[in-house]
Amino acid sequence: MSTLTHCFSTLGCPDLSVHEAAELAQTYGIEAIELRVISGSLDIRQALAAEFGDPATFARWLENTPISIVGLGTSARLFGGGNLGELEQFLPWAEAARVPYLRIFDGGETLSDSDYAQAGEKLSNWQAERKRRGLAVDLMIETHDALAQPAQLSVFVARLPAAAILWDAHHTWAKGGADPVATWRSIAPYVVHVHVKDSVLRADGRHYVLPGQGEFPMAALLPLLEAAKPIPISLEWERHWHNELPPLDQALHAARSWW
């Protein structure tokens, strides 16, 4: 029996409100959504306030809908300068609605010992503050930049095994050149969320295509994910960044026989 929770990122339907995204999810039998763009805005805190007014109203609405919110997408980065202070604005919404994770990017390129050490300090400080305030929400780090490189990802999980990973399976495959099956087997204990998408390599570069029409080896990966711990598998249909892509409902229809 599959342990996967199917969901999608609102990157695929950037003009929809949360209400409309939830209706779309129900149409396709999707149990959850992750919020990254709402009503055309990447400022999801402001968009949530415009739609719901306050976190308590957002939470009450979620209690009366069959859709769950499995993550809020922030633009914070683990590697590089700065701290995680910008996450503060998301906390009231995440806590009220019992959203389990805030997504942060990895950032960075080629990582040094100092980079890993500073990342560890940031995460340690976050966990100390989380414990002090009794926060339920935690962080998941997306394999988007530096951690899309399999060698650096392996070092990261070895040095910081308590970190929760949002594995963008397409990025480590397309950008990092790694077999998704091998990557999963090396990082599975640390993964709390998976992004999937499909693409083809053409003469002018890699292009996203409808799920099942590309080269991503989902058929090999899917049985491993289904046999694993309960975990969301999210279609990250990047229409917000690539408006030439078909609407999300077409991608969700195609994904029915792909995932």
N, C-alpha and C positions, 0 to 999 in steps of 0.2 A: 504493500500500500504506500502511495506517495506521501511524503511528509512536506511537500512543497506548498507554500502559499503563493498563488499567482497574483502578480500585481503589475502596475505600470507606473512610470514616472510621468508627471504632468509636463515634462519637456515635450512630450508628444502631442499635447493638446493645449498649447500655451494660452489660447484665448478663452478657455473655459474657466468658469468659476469652480469652486470646490463642489458645490451642489451639482453642477453639470458634469464634472469629472466623475463624481460618484454615480450618477445616473448612467454614464457611459460604461463604467465598470460593471454595474449590475446587468446591463444589456448583454455583456459578453461573459457573464459568470465569473468575473474577477472579484476576488475577496478583499483586495487592499489596493491602496494607492500611496505613492510617495510624492510629496509636494516639493516642487522646484520652481515652477512658474504658475502664477494664479492670475487669471483675468488680464493677461498680457504683461504682468509685472514680475520681475525677478526678486523684488522686495516682498517676500511672502509674508513677513510680519505685518507690513502695511496693508497688503491685500487681504489678509485674514481679518484685520481690524475693520476694513471697509465692508467686508461681506458679513461678518458676524458681530462686530461691535467690541466684544471682549472675549477673553479665553473661556470664561464660564459658559457663555452662550455657545461657543464652538464645541465645548465638551458635551453640553446637553444635546446638541444636534447629533453628535457622533453616537451617543447612547441610543438614539432612535433610528439609526441607519445600520444596515448590515455590513457596511464598508468600514474597514479600519484604516488608520493612517500609520504606516510602518516607518516613516522617516520624514524629517524636514531637511531639505537640502540647503546648506549654508555655503558661503564662498570662503570660509576660513581655511587656512593652510597650516599643515603641521610643520613642514620644512620651510626654512627661510626666516626672514625677520618678523618681528611682531609677536603678539601673544594671541590667546584665544578669547580675548575680552569681548569681541563682537558677538559671541554666542549668547551673551547675557540677554539680548533682546528676544531670543527665541524661547528662553526657558519658561516664561509664564504660559505660553501656548502649548509647549510640549508637555509640561507637567499637568496642566488642567485636563488635557485630552489623552493623557497616558501614552504619548508617542514614545516608543522605546529608544529611538536613536536620532541624534543630529548627525547628518553627514558632513564631514570635513574632507577637503582634498589633501592628498599627500604633498603636492608641490615638489619643487626641487628638480634636479637633473642627476648629476653624478654625486653620490652621497659619500661623505667622509665620516671618519669616526666621530668627529665633532658634531656632525649633523645628527647622527643616531643618538648621541648623548644629549643634545639639546632637545630632540624630539621626546626622548624618555623623560626629561625634566618637565616639559610641558604637560605630558600625559600624567605624570605623577602629581603635579600641582592641580590638574583638573580633578583627579580622583580624590585628592585630599579635600578640595572645595566641595565636591559632590557629596562626600561623606559628611562633612561639616554641616551642610545645608539639608541633608536628607533627600537629595534629588534622586528620582527614579530614572530619568533619562540619562543615556550614556552617549559616547561618541563612537562612530564607525568611520574608519579612514578608507577612502576610495583609492584603488590602485589606478591612478589617472596619469601621473607623470613619472616621478622617480620610481615608484613601486610597480609600474607597469613593466619594469625590467626584472625578469625572474630572479637574477642573481641578487639584486638589491632587495627584492621582496623576501627572499629566503633569509638574508642577513637580518632584515627587520623583524620577522616573526621569531627568529632565534634569540635576538637581543631583547625584544619587547613582547614576550608571549602573551601578556595580558591584554594587548591591544586588539580591539575588534576590527575585523577587516570587511569592508565592502569590496568584494571582488568583481571588478569589471572584466569578465571573462574574455570579452572581445579585445580589450586593450592589451592584455598580456599576451594574447595570441597574435593580433595584427601589428602592434607596436613592438612588443617584446620578442616575438618569434617563437613563443613557447607553445607546446602542445597542451591544450586545456585540461586533458585528462591527467597529464603529469603534474601540471600546476595544482590542480585540485588535490591530488594525493599528497602534495607537499604542504599545503596550507589549510586543508579542510578543518582542522580543529579550531582555527582562528577566525573562520569566515562566519559572519552573521547575516549576510545579505549578498545576493548575486545580481549583477546587471548582465543582460544578454541582448544581443542585436546581431544582424547578419550583414555581410558585405561581399563584394567581389573585387578582385584586383584587375584593373584595366591599365592600358598604356599610360594614362594620365594620372594614375594613382588609385587608391582604394575608395570605393563608393558604397554607401549603404543601400541595401535592397530589402524588399519585403522578407520577413522571416521565412526560411525554407527555400529561398531563391538564390542564396549565396553559397559561400564556401565555409562558413563557420561550422565546425563538426559537432553540432548539437546532438546528433544521434548517438555519438560515442559518449558524450558528457552526461546526457540526461539521466541514464540509469544510475549513475553514481550519485547525482544530486538527489534523486528520488529515494535512494536507499539510506541517505544520510539523516542527520538530525533535522528537526523542523526548521525550515529556513525560507524566507521569501525569495522568489525568483522573479525579477522585475524586467519587463521589456522597456529598455531605455531608447525610445523612438525619438531621435533628436531633431524633431521638426522645428523646434524653436531656433536652432542654429542652422538648420538645412531646410529652408522653407520650400525647396523643390521636391521634398519627399511627399508621398501620398498622405492623406489624413490618417490619424491614428486608428480610426475604426477599421480601415483596410488592413493595417498591420496586425491588429488584434484578431481579425478574421483569419489572416494567414497563419498567425501563431497558434491557432487551435490545433493544427495538425503537426506543429513543429516542436512545441514544448509540452 
